[in-house]
């Protein structure tokens, strides 16, 4: 299978997942957040918006003056309402 066929099934671009999970209003803003180094995947810093995110990964996101840590529960088929976005992850205290 080609990478495009596996995307959104086995993995998802980090910027796309953040956008679908409604962390920012625009996908380009999500890519900018990653580019600033404000996101870690499984404790590893990344500045690549195209980084592959998988179910079970733990994200650390510095956003709006706070640090949020969450486990990815699902990949998004599309950007939906806020209630659906909250089912994509669980917050880790």
DAZI-V69192 format. One record per residue. RES is the residue in three letters. SS is DSSP state (2 for helix, 1 for strand, 0 for the rest). OMEGA is omega in radians with two decimals (999 if undefined). Layout:
RES&SS&OMEGA  RES&SS&OMEGA
//
This chain:
UNK&0&3.10  UNK&0&-3.13  UNK&2&-3.12  UNK&2&3.14  UNK&2&3.14  UNK&2&-3.14  UNK&1&-3.11  UNK&0&3.04  UNK&0&3.14  UNK&0&-3.14  UNK&1&3.12  UNK&1&3.07  UNK&1&-3.12  UNK&2&-3.11  UNK&2&3.13  UNK&2&-3.14  UNK&2&3.13  UNK&2&3.12  UNK&2&3.13  UNK&2&3.12  UNK&0&3.04  UNK&0&3.05  UNK&0&3.10  UNK&0&-3.10  UNK&0&-3.08  UNK&0&3.12  UNK&2&3.11  UNK&2&3.07  UNK&2&3.09  UNK&2&3.10  UNK&2&3.10  UNK&2&3.10  UNK&2&3.11  UNK&2&-3.13  UNK&2&3.10  UNK&0&-3.12  UNK&0&-3.08  UNK&0&-3.08  UNK&1&3.02  UNK&1&3.04  UNK&1&-3.11  UNK&0&3.11  UNK&0&3.14  UNK&1&3.11  UNK&1&3.05  UNK&1&3.03  UNK&0&-3.10  UNK&0&-3.13  UNK&0&-3.11  UNK&0&3.12  UNK&0&-3.10  UNK&1&3.13  UNK&1&-3.11  UNK&0&3.08  UNK&0&-3.12  UNK&0&3.10  UNK&0&3.09  UNK&1&3.13  UNK&1&2.97  UNK&1&-3.05  UNK&1&3.05  UNK&1&-3.05  UNK&1&3.10  UNK&0&3.07  UNK&0&3.09  UNK&1&3.09  UNK&1&3.13  UNK&1&3.11  UNK&1&-3.10  UNK&1&3.07  UNK&1&3.12  UNK&1&3.14  UNK&0&-3.08  UNK&0&3.01  UNK&0&-3.04  UNK&0&3.03  UNK&0&3.12  UNK&0&3.07  UNK&0&-3.11  UNK&0&3.13  UNK&0&-3.09  UNK&2&-3.14  UNK&2&3.11  UNK&2&-3.14  UNK&2&-3.12  UNK&2&3.11  UNK&2&-3.12  UNK&2&-3.07  UNK&1&2.99  UNK&1&3.13  UNK&1&3.06  UNK&0&-3.09  UNK&0&999
//
